[in-house]
Amino acid sequence: MVTEQYVWGTGRRKTSVASVRIKKGTGKVTVNKRDINEYFPVDRHKGVVLNPFKVTKTLGGYDVLVNVRGGGISGQAGAVCMGIARAMTKIDSALADDLRENGLLTRDSRMKERKKYGRKGARKSFQWTKR
């Protein structure tokens, strides 16, 4: 019995967390048990997810299985991208330079600013009345 060897990578963006498994294959990408075209119907999000493969010129060389949760669709796409990039560096450390050069291994630390008391949101105040 032959066991399939997966390589794991974890990606995070905003409040999304993606657990990514990749192995040599035909280029099939499955996100939360659905095809990538079904889960990310917008081309821009698909482009973000497949960006690590385009940068390293390995598009269609790996099968990808992703479990992603939390956040919105854009944050999830960013998290999947980072998870794929991290897993690819475990497979071949020579790819790390190209991925780092394009900013795919750096965690984007921008988060939503919290709401403050006495205000409508993080920065916006209530309308000031003179009388």
Backbone as CSV, one residue per row, in Angstrom:
resi,resn,N_x,N_y,N_z,CA_x,CA_y,CA_z,C_x,C_y,C_z
1,MET,0.847,-1.188,0.000,0.000,0.000,0.000,0.884,1.241,0.000
2,VAL,0.673,2.137,-0.954,1.475,3.350,-1.077,0.723,4.511,-0.432
3,THR,1.390,5.215,0.474,0.760,6.374,1.094,1.149,7.627,0.315
4,GLU,0.189,8.522,0.158,0.435,9.763,-0.555,1.142,10.738,0.370
5,GLN,2.243,11.327,-0.091,3.028,12.234,0.721,2.592,13.671,0.471
6,TYR,1.948,14.252,1.453,1.541,15.645,1.387,2.527,16.495,2.169
7,VAL,2.657,17.740,1.767,3.437,18.719,2.507,2.469,19.796,2.977
8,TRP,2.551,20.140,4.265,1.613,21.072,4.881,2.156,22.483,4.902
9,GLY,1.238,23.445,4.842,1.568,24.851,5.010,0.369,25.581,5.589
10,THR,0.618,26.543,6.468,-0.464,27.311,7.079,-0.343,28.760,6.659
11,GLY,-1.445,29.337,6.211,-1.449,30.737,5.801,-2.494,31.511,6.574
12,ARG,-2.182,32.776,6.857,-3.124,33.635,7.575,-3.199,34.997,6.885
13,ARG,-4.413,35.571,6.893,-4.627,36.912,6.352,-5.875,37.473,7.005
14,LYS,-5.792,38.660,7.580,-6.879,39.267,8.348,-7.341,38.256,9.408
15,THR,-8.572,37.770,9.343,-9.028,36.783,10.333,-9.186,35.398,9.716
16,SER,-8.655,35.192,8.529,-8.763,33.897,7.851,-7.539,33.036,8.129
17,VAL,-7.766,31.731,8.270,-6.687,30.770,8.468,-6.892,29.638,7.475
18,ALA,-5.836,29.317,6.720,-5.909,28.259,5.708,-4.887,27.173,6.014
19,SER,-5.338,25.920,6.056,-4.458,24.765,6.160,-4.344,24.160,4.764
20,VAL,-3.129,24.155,4.243,-2.905,23.761,2.854,-2.051,22.502,2.806
21,ARG,-2.456,21.525,1.975,-1.659,20.323,1.705,-1.377,20.278,0.219
22,ILE,-0.117,20.102,-0.174,0.206,19.978,-1.587,1.043,18.728,-1.827
23,LYS,0.896,18.169,-3.030,1.700,17.020,-3.460,1.850,17.099,-4.970
24,LYS,2.823,16.381,-5.495,3.004,16.324,-6.942,1.733,15.773,-7.572
25,GLY,1.325,16.373,-8.701,0.088,15.910,-9.329,-0.191,16.618,-10.634
26,THR,-1.483,16.830,-10.881,-1.927,17.341,-12.171,-2.382,18.792,-12.128
27,GLY,-2.349,19.433,-10.966,-2.757,20.831,-10.862,-4.172,21.026,-10.369
28,LYS,-4.776,20.001,-9.769,-6.141,20.103,-9.246,-6.111,20.848,-7.907
29,VAL,-6.943,21.884,-7.774,-7.009,22.673,-6.540,-8.400,22.508,-5.947
30,THR,-8.462,22.018,-4.699,-9.723,21.806,-3.998,-9.736,22.655,-2.732
31,VAL,-10.764,23.499,-2.595,-10.898,24.381,-1.432,-12.179,24.007,-0.695
32,ASN,-12.051,23.604,0.563,-13.197,23.188,1.380,-14.083,22.172,0.645
33,LYS,-13.444,21.154,0.066,-14.097,20.052,-0.653,-14.853,20.505,-1.902
34,ARG,-14.508,21.705,-2.413,-15.107,22.206,-3.649,-13.991,22.616,-4.597
35,ASP,-14.292,22.622,-5.886,-13.320,23.032,-6.886,-13.020,24.527,-6.738
36,ILE,-11.805,24.947,-7.120,-11.408,26.346,-6.972,-12.320,27.284,-7.762
37,ASN,-12.799,26.846,-8.937,-13.681,27.690,-9.745,-15.039,27.894,-9.091
38,GLU,-15.442,26.936,-8.286,-16.719,27.040,-7.577,-16.571,27.878,-6.309
39,TYR,-15.442,27.714,-5.583,-15.261,28.411,-4.314,-14.839,29.865,-4.523
40,PHE,-13.945,30.104,-5.495,-13.502,31.456,-5.832,-13.941,31.778,-7.263
41,PRO,-15.206,32.223,-7.465,-15.682,32.474,-8.820,-15.066,33.715,-9.469
42,VAL,-14.534,34.642,-8.681,-13.944,35.869,-9.218,-12.508,35.574,-9.669
43,ASP,-12.161,36.006,-10.868,-10.838,35.721,-11.437,-9.708,36.310,-10.607
44,ARG,-9.926,37.477,-9.998,-8.881,38.118,-9.198,-8.495,37.237,-8.006
45,HIS,-9.486,36.629,-7.356,-9.199,35.760,-6.210,-8.495,34.478,-6.646
46,LYS,-8.910,33.932,-7.798,-8.211,32.754,-8.333,-6.766,33.090,-8.657
47,GLY,-6.557,34.287,-9.193,-5.203,34.735,-9.505,-4.329,34.854,-8.266
48,VAL,-4.918,35.343,-7.169,-4.177,35.454,-5.903,-3.811,34.070,-5.395
49,VAL,-4.751,33.135,-5.463,-4.506,31.776,-4.964,-3.415,31.080,-5.776
50,LEU,-3.431,31.234,-7.094,-2.479,30.539,-7.963,-1.177,31.306,-8.185
51,ASN,-1.039,32.475,-7.566,0.142,33.312,-7.748,1.460,32.610,-7.386
52,PRO,1.544,31.819,-6.291,2.813,31.136,-5.997,3.263,30.193,-7.116
53,PHE,2.314,29.554,-7.800,2.661,28.659,-8.899,3.137,29.442,-10.123
54,LYS,2.514,30.609,-10.361,2.918,31.435,-11.496,4.319,31.999,-11.281
55,VAL,4.612,32.429,-10.057,5.913,33.020,-9.741,7.026,31.994,-9.907
56,THR,6.769,30.753,-9.470,7.802,29.712,-9.525,7.740,28.879,-10.809
57,LYS,6.806,29.224,-11.710,6.633,28.519,-12.985,6.354,27.025,-12.805
58,THR,5.527,26.694,-11.813,5.154,25.301,-11.553,3.641,25.106,-11.662
59,LEU,2.968,25.955,-12.431,1.515,25.879,-12.570,1.127,24.544,-13.200
60,GLY,0.241,23.807,-12.527,-0.196,22.504,-13.014,0.678,21.355,-12.558
61,GLY,1.630,21.616,-11.693,2.539,20.566,-11.242,2.187,19.964,-9.897
62,TYR,1.265,20.597,-9.161,0.929,20.130,-7.817,-0.578,20.056,-7.639
63,ASP,-1.018,19.050,-6.870,-2.407,18.983,-6.414,-2.469,19.674,-5.063
64,VAL,-3.531,20.475,-4.858,-3.646,21.275,-3.642,-4.973,20.955,-2.964
65,LEU,-4.914,20.670,-1.666,-6.109,20.476,-0.830,-6.085,21.535,0.256
66,VAL,-7.155,22.328,0.365,-7.179,23.451,1.289,-8.399,23.369,2.187
67,ASN,-8.193,23.634,3.473,-9.282,23.891,4.410,-9.086,25.314,4.905
68,VAL,-10.063,26.184,4.632,-9.939,27.591,5.024,-11.192,27.995,5.788
69,ARG,-11.003,28.813,6.813,-12.139,29.259,7.619,-11.871,30.676,8.125
70,GLY,-12.951,31.376,8.442,-12.849,32.719,8.997,-12.702,33.785,7.940
71,GLY,-13.155,34.985,8.275,-12.956,36.126,7.391,-13.835,36.088,6.157
72,GLY,-13.493,36.945,5.209,-14.238,37.043,3.954,-13.482,36.370,2.823
73,ILE,-14.013,36.510,1.636,-13.472,35.801,0.483,-12.078,36.313,0.111
74,SER,-11.846,37.610,0.228,-10.551,38.186,-0.129,-9.467,37.771,0.869
75,GLY,-9.801,37.793,2.153,-8.854,37.352,3.178,-8.545,35.869,3.056
76,GLN,-9.551,35.084,2.694,-9.335,33.652,2.520,-8.420,33.373,1.339
77,ALA,-8.581,34.123,0.257,-7.705,33.951,-0.909,-6.257,34.269,-0.539
78,GLY,-6.050,35.325,0.222,-4.706,35.681,0.672,-4.099,34.636,1.584
79,ALA,-4.936,34.061,2.464,-4.461,33.024,3.378,-4.063,31.758,2.618
80,VAL,-4.848,31.378,1.621,-4.535,30.198,0.812,-3.229,30.419,0.044
81,CYS,-3.049,31.617,-0.495,-1.820,31.956,-1.222,-0.600,31.790,-0.325
82,MET,-0.669,32.297,0.887,0.456,32.202,1.809,0.710,30.752,2.212
83,GLY,-0.353,29.983,2.433,-0.199,28.574,2.789,0.470,27.766,1.688
84,ILE,0.091,28.026,0.430,0.708,27.343,-0.708,2.188,27.706,-0.793
85,ALA,2.489,28.996,-0.628,3.882,29.446,-0.709,4.739,28.803,0.379
86,ARG,4.215,28.713,1.591,4.967,28.095,2.690,5.194,26.605,2.447
87,ALA,4.174,25.924,1.924,4.322,24.498,1.642,5.326,24.268,0.510
88,MET,5.348,25.145,-0.480,6.279,24.993,-1.595,7.730,25.169,-1.142
89,THR,7.958,26.027,-0.155,9.327,26.195,0.345,9.798,24.955,1.083
90,LYS,8.870,24.193,1.664,9.246,22.935,2.320,9.616,21.875,1.287
91,ILE,8.962,21.900,0.136,9.266,20.941,-0.925,10.626,21.260,-1.549
92,ASP,10.827,22.531,-1.918,12.073,22.936,-2.579,12.487,24.294,-2.022
93,SER,13.538,24.315,-1.211,13.967,25.563,-0.569,14.542,26.569,-1.571
94,ALA,14.870,26.123,-2.783,15.380,27.039,-3.804,14.288,27.991,-4.293
95,LEU,13.020,27.601,-4.127,11.911,28.450,-4.557,11.653,29.606,-3.597
96,ALA,12.214,29.540,-2.398,11.937,30.531,-1.364,12.350,31.935,-1.785
97,ASP,13.468,32.063,-2.511,13.936,33.387,-2.920,12.937,34.071,-3.850
98,ASP,12.426,33.327,-4.834,11.438,33.899,-5.757,10.157,34.282,-5.023
99,LEU,9.704,33.406,-4.109,8.473,33.675,-3.376,8.640,34.869,-2.444
100,ARG,9.779,34.964,-1.771,10.016,36.080,-0.855,10.159,37.394,-1.624
101,GLU,10.770,37.328,-2.791,10.953,38.517,-3.620,9.620,39.122,-4.032
102,ASN,8.621,38.277,-4.236,7.277,38.738,-4.612,6.362,38.956,-3.410
103,GLY,6.904,38.842,-2.196,6.141,39.123,-0.975,5.130,38.073,-0.598
104,LEU,5.322,36.836,-1.044,4.329,35.787,-0.779,4.585,35.037,0.523
105,LEU,5.749,35.204,1.130,6.045,34.523,2.389,5.899,35.452,3.588
106,THR,5.630,36.727,3.344,5.507,37.700,4.421,4.052,37.807,4.855
107,ARG,3.820,37.698,6.151,2.469,37.794,6.703,2.016,39.243,6.635
108,ASP,0.849,39.485,6.023,0.281,40.828,5.959,-0.411,41.088,7.293
109,SER,0.167,41.958,8.119,-0.295,42.122,9.498,-1.441,43.121,9.641
110,ARG,-1.926,43.669,8.531,-2.998,44.665,8.647,-4.289,44.008,9.114
111,MET,-4.876,44.597,10.163,-6.128,44.098,10.723,-7.105,45.264,10.843
112,LYS,-8.374,44.945,11.039,-9.378,45.972,11.234,-9.158,46.630,12.590
113,GLU,-9.204,47.969,12.600,-9.007,48.708,13.844,-10.259,48.604,14.705
114,ARG,-10.069,48.472,16.000,-11.217,48.272,16.876,-12.011,49.559,17.076
115,LYS,-13.293,49.408,17.392,-14.159,50.545,17.665,-13.815,51.104,19.034
116,LYS,-13.782,52.448,19.126,-13.502,53.096,20.398,-14.801,53.580,21.038
117,TYR,-14.788,53.678,22.361,-15.979,54.157,23.081,-16.151,55.655,22.814
118,GLY,-17.410,56.112,22.810,-17.697,57.523,22.557,-17.601,57.897,21.088
119,ARG,-17.440,56.907,20.216,-17.336,57.153,18.779,-18.229,56.182,18.016
120,LYS,-18.491,56.523,16.743,-19.325,55.653,15.911,-18.570,54.416,15.459
121,GLY,-17.292,54.578,15.163,-16.464,53.468,14.705,-15.075,53.607,15.289
122,ALA,-14.065,53.230,14.500,-12.697,53.331,14.985,-12.254,54.790,15.074
123,ARG,-12.627,55.596,14.072,-12.202,57.000,14.023,-13.372,57.985,13.966
124,LYS,-14.467,57.597,13.313,-15.574,58.518,13.083,-16.279,58.883,14.392
125,SER,-16.554,60.179,14.549,-17.240,60.666,15.752,-18.710,60.897,15.452
126,PHE,-19.485,61.105,16.528,-20.862,61.505,16.367,-20.891,62.976,15.934
127,GLN,-21.976,63.398,15.309,-22.048,64.774,14.834,-22.078,65.741,16.003
128,TRP,-21.275,66.823,15.883,-21.192,67.813,16.942,-22.253,68.861,16.729
129,THR,-23.014,69.192,17.779,-24.034,70.234,17.677,-23.644,71.392,18.587
130,LYS,-23.784,72.605,18.062,-23.408,73.800,18.836,-24.429,74.099,19.915
131,ARG,-25.720,73.970,19.592,-26.784,74.293,20.572,-27.663,73.081,20.822
